[in-house]
Amino acid sequence: MPEQLLDFPQYVERTEASRQRLLHPIAFDDDRDDLEWTVRDVIEELEYLVDMKATKAPEEFVDGVREQARRLLK
């Protein structure tokens, strides 16, 4: 036999605690330093460097990778 559906007030009463917990920010939601944007940009730049590696001198490639590492570490 299928479970009986709750009316709206009963549903809210039963689910409100879970809903309230989901509204609280978690560590990954804290983006004050724009860290997520920086990481995504560095990944994009590294992909570009890898794609262009054949057309660059080895020193330029290494310098580019080091520059991206500095961006992540500051």
Backbone bond lengths (Angstrom), bond angles and torsions (degrees), N, CA, C in turn:
res aa  C-N    CA-C-N  psi(-1)  N-CA   C-N-CA  omega(-1)  CA-C   N-CA-C  phi
1 M - - - 1.458 - - 1.529 108.46 -
2 P 1.327 118.27 131.62 1.472 121.02 -178.31 1.527 110.74 -65.41
3 E 1.343 113.64 150.08 1.465 119.21 178.56 1.521 109.49 -69.53
4 Q 1.308 114.48 140.11 1.465 119.41 -178.91 1.530 109.81 -71.29
5 L 1.310 116.54 135.96 1.459 121.24 178.45 1.515 110.16 -73.34
6 L 1.329 115.56 141.91 1.453 120.76 178.12 1.514 109.67 -82.14
7 D 1.326 115.97 149.28 1.460 116.72 172.04 1.532 107.18 -77.24
8 F 1.289 117.92 168.67 1.455 121.79 -171.09 1.532 113.15 -58.47
9 P 1.323 120.65 -48.68 1.476 119.39 179.38 1.538 112.55 -58.68
10 Q 1.310 117.70 -38.48 1.461 120.23 178.11 1.531 110.48 -67.48
11 Y 1.317 116.12 -40.35 1.467 120.71 178.81 1.530 110.34 -61.58
12 V 1.333 116.52 -46.24 1.464 120.82 -179.83 1.519 109.86 -62.37
13 E 1.312 116.73 -44.74 1.458 120.63 -179.67 1.534 111.05 -59.58
14 R 1.286 116.55 -40.66 1.458 121.07 -177.04 1.534 112.39 -76.06
15 T 1.320 118.34 -29.55 1.471 121.01 -173.46 1.521 114.35 -107.40
16 E 1.310 119.61 -7.92 1.463 121.60 -173.42 1.530 112.57 -61.96
17 A 1.298 118.64 -40.81 1.467 120.05 -179.15 1.535 110.94 -61.04
18 S 1.303 116.67 -43.24 1.475 120.12 178.04 1.516 110.88 -65.17
19 R 1.299 116.85 -41.61 1.463 120.93 -179.92 1.528 110.74 -62.78
20 Q 1.323 117.28 -41.78 1.462 120.90 179.39 1.527 111.35 -64.62
21 R 1.335 117.09 -39.25 1.467 120.01 177.71 1.519 111.16 -61.75
22 L 1.325 116.72 -37.88 1.461 120.40 -179.14 1.524 112.74 -69.47
23 L 1.315 117.21 -20.06 1.459 120.48 -179.75 1.524 112.70 -78.85
24 H 1.328 117.52 -20.63 1.460 120.60 179.72 1.520 109.90 -73.37
25 P 1.328 117.08 136.91 1.465 119.07 179.33 1.529 110.80 -68.21
26 I 1.302 114.94 149.65 1.459 120.86 175.14 1.521 107.80 -112.65
27 A 1.314 117.05 173.13 1.465 120.84 -175.26 1.522 112.30 -56.17
28 F 1.319 117.98 -36.94 1.458 120.75 -178.34 1.529 112.62 -71.90
29 D 1.338 117.13 -17.12 1.456 120.31 178.55 1.525 111.91 -80.08
30 D 1.324 117.64 -16.53 1.457 121.88 -176.92 1.520 109.07 -78.67
31 D 1.315 116.01 106.34 1.467 120.60 -175.63 1.522 110.15 -124.50
32 R 1.339 116.83 38.69 1.458 120.48 -177.75 1.518 112.70 -61.75
33 D 1.318 117.09 -33.48 1.462 120.83 -176.35 1.525 112.80 -95.38
34 D 1.306 115.74 9.21 1.460 120.23 -177.36 1.527 111.29 55.55
35 L 1.315 116.13 33.77 1.464 120.93 -177.60 1.523 111.63 -60.57
36 E 1.321 116.79 -43.61 1.468 118.89 -178.37 1.525 110.62 -60.91
37 W 1.328 117.33 -42.93 1.458 120.30 179.89 1.523 110.13 -62.94
38 T 1.336 116.70 -43.07 1.460 120.52 -179.73 1.522 110.95 -61.80
39 V 1.332 116.94 -45.11 1.464 120.21 -179.43 1.522 110.52 -61.96
40 R 1.333 116.66 -45.04 1.469 119.75 179.27 1.529 110.94 -61.94
41 D 1.331 116.72 -40.90 1.463 120.29 179.98 1.529 110.94 -66.44
42 V 1.331 117.58 -41.50 1.462 121.17 178.74 1.528 110.22 -63.06
43 I 1.328 116.64 -42.81 1.471 119.84 177.87 1.522 110.18 -59.77
44 E 1.322 116.67 -43.83 1.464 120.28 179.16 1.533 110.80 -62.21
45 E 1.323 116.40 -42.90 1.468 119.96 179.28 1.529 111.06 -65.11
46 L 1.326 117.22 -39.76 1.466 119.83 178.80 1.523 110.93 -65.58
47 E 1.321 116.77 -39.21 1.471 119.51 176.46 1.523 110.47 -62.01
48 Y 1.320 116.52 -40.64 1.465 120.80 177.48 1.527 110.22 -62.29
49 L 1.343 116.41 -45.08 1.463 119.89 179.31 1.526 111.38 -59.87
50 V 1.321 116.80 -42.68 1.467 120.60 179.50 1.520 109.99 -64.16
51 D 1.335 116.74 -43.46 1.464 120.29 179.39 1.527 111.82 -62.67
52 M 1.317 117.21 -34.44 1.462 121.40 -176.16 1.527 112.94 -95.43
53 K 1.321 117.59 4.01 1.469 121.45 -175.60 1.525 112.53 -55.21
54 A 1.303 117.80 -38.19 1.469 121.20 -177.29 1.526 111.64 -66.36
55 T 1.328 117.44 -23.97 1.470 119.91 -177.42 1.517 112.89 -99.74
56 K 1.328 117.67 -0.51 1.467 121.39 -178.33 1.522 110.41 -111.35
57 A 1.305 114.01 155.84 1.461 119.61 172.13 1.533 107.68 -70.88
58 P 1.326 117.70 148.94 1.474 119.96 -179.41 1.537 113.06 -54.96
59 E 1.321 117.53 -36.06 1.465 120.79 179.33 1.527 111.25 -65.02
60 E 1.337 116.71 -39.95 1.465 120.66 178.45 1.527 110.97 -63.56
61 F 1.323 115.53 -40.89 1.459 119.84 178.88 1.530 110.67 -62.44
62 V 1.337 116.04 -48.48 1.469 120.53 -179.53 1.523 110.36 -63.04
63 D 1.323 117.71 -41.61 1.464 120.98 178.27 1.526 111.03 -61.89
64 G 1.317 116.68 -40.49 1.464 120.51 178.34 1.518 112.28 -63.79
65 V 1.313 116.69 -42.41 1.467 120.69 178.19 1.526 109.88 -65.02
66 R 1.311 117.46 -42.56 1.471 120.69 179.15 1.530 111.13 -63.04
67 E 1.316 116.62 -40.04 1.469 120.44 178.54 1.528 110.57 -61.23
68 Q 1.321 117.32 -42.48 1.464 120.46 178.85 1.534 110.69 -66.62
69 A 1.329 117.26 -36.86 1.470 120.69 176.95 1.527 110.16 -63.71
70 R 1.323 117.34 -40.45 1.469 120.92 177.69 1.524 110.67 -61.96
71 R 1.312 116.78 -39.71 1.470 120.00 178.82 1.529 111.53 -60.75
72 L 1.336 116.32 -37.75 1.468 119.45 179.75 1.525 112.26 -73.85
73 L 1.322 116.79 -31.61 1.459 120.24 -174.15 1.516 114.30 -86.22
74 K 1.325 118.35 -11.46 1.476 117.48 -179.51 1.504 112.21 -84.29
